[in-house]
Amino acid sequence: MLAQQAPRRGARPPRASPRRVEKALKLRKEPTFKRRNGRQIVSGHRDLPLDERLVVDLDALLPAGGGAAEAGAGAGGPREVDGVRLTWLDVRHEALGLDLRCWDAADPRRRAPARVWTLAGHEGLYVVRGALAPPEQLDAAAQVLHELCDPPAVTNLHREVGPLPPGLFEAAGAGAVLDLGRGGAGGVRWRPPRDGDPGADPPPLPARELLSRLRWTSIGPPFDWTRRQYLLGAPRREVPPGLAATAAEAYRACRAVGKALGWGVGLPDDDPGFSPDAGLVNYYRAGDALMAHRDDAEADMRQPIVALSLGCPGVFVKGGLSRDDEGVAAVLVRSGDAVVLDGVARRAFHGVPRVLCERGCPELAGPGAGGERAAVAEYLQRVRVSVSLRRVGGAGGPGGALAQAGGLTGSAGA
């Protein structure tokens, strides 16, 4: 049996709680100054850069252009688990004292091997690098923006302005406004702006402003944050088959890796696999954060969570079973990556204390990027989108820690 991945003798992962790591990684500003009448006064503020010494950048740890399959000396395998052929390469992050393992998981049901990262001391946490290729990222983002935020899905905007008519993203691109139509025959609808709009009562709301305020939307059964349970009988947007298949593929590779390591995996061998039927889309803009929380409102906690990342990079933080447990992993995730929480990690505190919108999305940048979906590609240059998928099954189940996030209150995801 393959030896469990464990820290090397003398290696000490960073001993800090999620609270302390969040504080160190969150966006901070410092004042800028100018002189006026011989005095120095504050002229504004600038964002302080991310302290990258605290964050694992997986791409920086591999030999140029290589992975486990190309590494040769120092690589392990091959080994087959559940039909998945595994090779691996052990890597050490000297500055953080972390031991990692990069796996290439070749599944005959996939067109290309999955690259899966595991971290010693963080059982059940997997990062699948490039789970979505750039064209698939655009397909997923187009669904998120053109379909999944439309009724009957529930969004954070419901509380502010009520249910929106379909087509928010298209309306924003066209410069339309939302005519609230209270007391009128037309009802709530998108329309072009008019000269008399500023004096209207109530004034129409620009679609671009509403899109900039969009922070989360439900997939599958919406979640009642007051009663802390899924509303299984409510109208919903179903999980798109393509996103469900991507999540299932990512989990299948991770489960094989977990078994090879001797880690506990959530789903038993006789289970047909991960089939998500619910989820949440988070839309992060500059300065947004999702503080440490646990997703524990699902009835069957053996089911994993798979979070797909689109657009700008972000820092994913995973801690222990308490907010104050020490030993935290902070990993840079990029567009196309999948974060999987399974087994013991399924109950761990996790969050996204920092998004790096200033870096854009290089995976989808360049002349002509996006083709006919250029508007989607351009949107992803300034926003990070996370699609976290899970299995609700036939029971709503009470409980769960409500995430508190800057700009994302009440939206638990990754």
NORQUI-V289457 format. One record per residue. RES is the residue in three letters. D_CENTER is the distance of its C-alpha to the mean C-alpha in Angstrom with 1 decimal. Layout:
BEGIN
res/d_center
RES/D_CENTER
RES/D_CENTER
END
This chain:
BEGIN
res/d_center
MET/33.1
LEU/30.6
ALA/30.5
GLN/27.5
GLN/25.4
ALA/26.5
PRO/27.0
ARG/30.2
ARG/33.1
GLY/33.0
ALA/29.2
ARG/27.6
PRO/23.8
PRO/23.1
ARG/24.5
ALA/22.6
SER/20.8
PRO/17.3
ARG/19.3
ARG/21.1
VAL/18.1
GLU/16.3
LYS/19.6
ALA/20.0
LEU/16.7
LYS/16.3
LEU/17.6
ARG/21.4
LYS/24.2
GLU/27.8
PRO/30.7
THR/32.6
PHE/36.3
LYS/39.2
ARG/42.9
ARG/44.9
ASN/48.6
GLY/48.6
ARG/45.8
GLN/42.2
ILE/39.8
VAL/36.0
SER/35.0
GLY/31.2
HIS/28.2
ARG/25.9
ASP/22.5
LEU/22.8
PRO/21.0
LEU/18.5
ASP/20.5
GLU/19.4
ARG/21.7
LEU/19.3
VAL/16.4
VAL/16.4
ASP/16.1
LEU/16.4
ASP/18.0
ALA/20.7
LEU/21.8
LEU/23.1
PRO/26.5
ALA/26.4
GLY/25.3
GLY/25.4
GLY/23.8
ALA/25.4
ALA/27.5
GLU/28.9
ALA/29.4
GLY/32.8
ALA/34.2
GLY/32.0
ALA/29.9
GLY/30.1
GLY/30.6
PRO/30.8
ARG/30.3
GLU/29.6
VAL/27.6
ASP/27.4
GLY/28.2
VAL/25.5
ARG/27.2
LEU/25.7
THR/26.6
TRP/25.2
LEU/25.7
ASP/25.7
VAL/24.6
ARG/25.1
HIS/23.5
GLU/26.7
ALA/25.7
LEU/23.4
GLY/25.5
LEU/22.8
ASP/23.6
LEU/21.1
ARG/21.7
CYS/20.6
TRP/21.2
ASP/22.1
ALA/21.9
ALA/24.2
ASP/24.2
PRO/27.0
ARG/24.9
ARG/22.5
ARG/23.8
ALA/22.5
PRO/21.7
ALA/18.2
ARG/17.6
VAL/16.3
TRP/16.2
THR/17.4
LEU/18.5
ALA/21.8
GLY/21.9
HIS/18.4
GLU/19.3
GLY/16.8
LEU/13.8
TYR/13.2
VAL/11.2
VAL/12.2
ARG/12.9
GLY/13.3
ALA/12.6
LEU/13.0
ALA/15.9
PRO/16.2
PRO/18.2
GLU/15.7
GLN/12.9
LEU/15.4
ASP/16.3
ALA/12.9
ALA/12.4
ALA/16.1
GLN/15.6
VAL/12.9
LEU/15.3
HIS/18.6
GLU/18.4
LEU/15.6
CYS/16.3
ASP/20.0
PRO/22.2
PRO/22.4
ALA/18.7
VAL/18.4
THR/16.7
ASN/17.1
LEU/19.9
HIS/22.0
ARG/23.0
GLU/24.0
VAL/25.8
GLY/25.8
PRO/24.6
LEU/24.3
PRO/26.1
PRO/24.3
GLY/23.4
LEU/21.6
PHE/20.2
GLU/23.6
ALA/25.4
ALA/23.6
GLY/24.6
ALA/28.1
GLY/28.5
ALA/29.3
VAL/29.6
LEU/29.1
ASP/32.6
LEU/32.4
GLY/35.8
ARG/36.8
GLY/40.3
GLY/40.5
ALA/40.9
GLY/37.9
GLY/35.2
VAL/31.7
ARG/31.1
TRP/29.9
ARG/32.9
PRO/33.9
PRO/34.7
ARG/38.4
ASP/40.7
GLY/41.3
ASP/37.6
PRO/37.7
GLY/40.5
ALA/39.2
ASP/38.7
PRO/35.9
PRO/34.6
PRO/32.2
LEU/28.6
PRO/27.4
ALA/24.6
ARG/23.0
GLU/23.0
LEU/21.4
LEU/18.6
SER/18.0
ARG/17.9
LEU/15.4
ARG/12.5
TRP/11.6
THR/13.1
SER/13.9
ILE/14.2
GLY/17.2
PRO/19.2
PRO/18.3
PHE/18.1
ASP/21.0
TRP/20.0
THR/23.7
ARG/24.8
ARG/21.5
GLN/21.7
TYR/20.5
LEU/23.0
LEU/23.8
GLY/26.6
ALA/24.9
PRO/24.4
ARG/20.9
ARG/19.0
GLU/18.7
VAL/15.8
PRO/16.7
PRO/18.5
GLY/16.9
LEU/13.3
ALA/15.0
ALA/16.9
THR/14.2
ALA/12.5
ALA/16.1
GLU/16.9
ALA/14.2
TYR/15.3
ARG/18.9
ALA/18.7
CYS/17.1
ARG/19.7
ALA/22.4
VAL/21.3
GLY/21.3
LYS/24.7
ALA/26.0
LEU/25.1
GLY/26.7
TRP/23.6
GLY/23.5
VAL/21.3
GLY/20.6
LEU/22.1
PRO/25.8
ASP/27.5
ASP/29.0
ASP/25.7
PRO/25.1
GLY/21.4
PHE/18.0
SER/18.3
PRO/15.6
ASP/17.1
ALA/14.8
GLY/11.3
LEU/9.5
VAL/8.1
ASN/7.2
TYR/9.0
TYR/9.2
ARG/12.6
ALA/14.7
GLY/15.4
ASP/12.7
ALA/11.3
LEU/10.0
MET/12.8
ALA/13.3
HIS/13.7
ARG/14.2
ASP/13.4
ASP/17.0
ALA/18.2
GLU/18.3
ALA/21.9
ASP/21.4
MET/19.3
ARG/20.2
GLN/17.6
PRO/14.3
ILE/10.7
VAL/8.8
ALA/5.0
LEU/5.4
SER/4.5
LEU/7.5
GLY/9.9
CYS/10.4
PRO/9.4
GLY/8.2
VAL/9.5
PHE/8.1
VAL/11.1
LYS/12.6
GLY/16.1
GLY/18.7
LEU/20.0
SER/21.1
ARG/19.8
ASP/22.8
ASP/22.5
GLU/22.9
GLY/21.2
VAL/17.7
ALA/15.5
ALA/13.6
VAL/12.0
LEU/11.1
VAL/8.3
ARG/9.3
SER/9.3
GLY/9.9
ASP/8.6
ALA/7.7
VAL/7.4
VAL/10.2
LEU/11.9
ASP/15.5
GLY/18.9
VAL/19.4
ALA/15.8
ARG/15.0
ARG/16.9
ALA/15.7
PHE/14.5
HIS/11.1
GLY/9.2
VAL/8.1
PRO/11.6
ARG/11.6
VAL/10.3
LEU/12.8
CYS/13.7
GLU/17.2
ARG/16.5
GLY/15.5
CYS/14.2
PRO/17.1
GLU/16.0
LEU/17.0
ALA/19.7
GLY/23.4
PRO/26.4
GLY/25.9
ALA/22.2
GLY/21.0
GLY/24.6
GLU/24.9
ARG/21.3
ALA/21.9
ALA/20.8
VAL/17.3
ALA/17.2
GLU/18.6
TYR/16.1
LEU/13.2
GLN/15.5
ARG/14.9
VAL/11.5
ARG/7.8
VAL/6.3
SER/3.2
VAL/5.7
SER/6.3
LEU/9.9
ARG/12.8
ARG/16.6
VAL/18.7
GLY/21.9
GLY/25.1
ALA/24.7
GLY/22.8
GLY/23.4
PRO/23.7
GLY/22.1
GLY/18.7
ALA/17.7
LEU/16.7
ALA/14.0
GLN/15.6
ALA/13.7
GLY/15.3
GLY/15.1
LEU/12.8
THR/15.5
GLY/15.3
SER/11.7
ALA/10.2
GLY/6.7
ALA/3.9
END
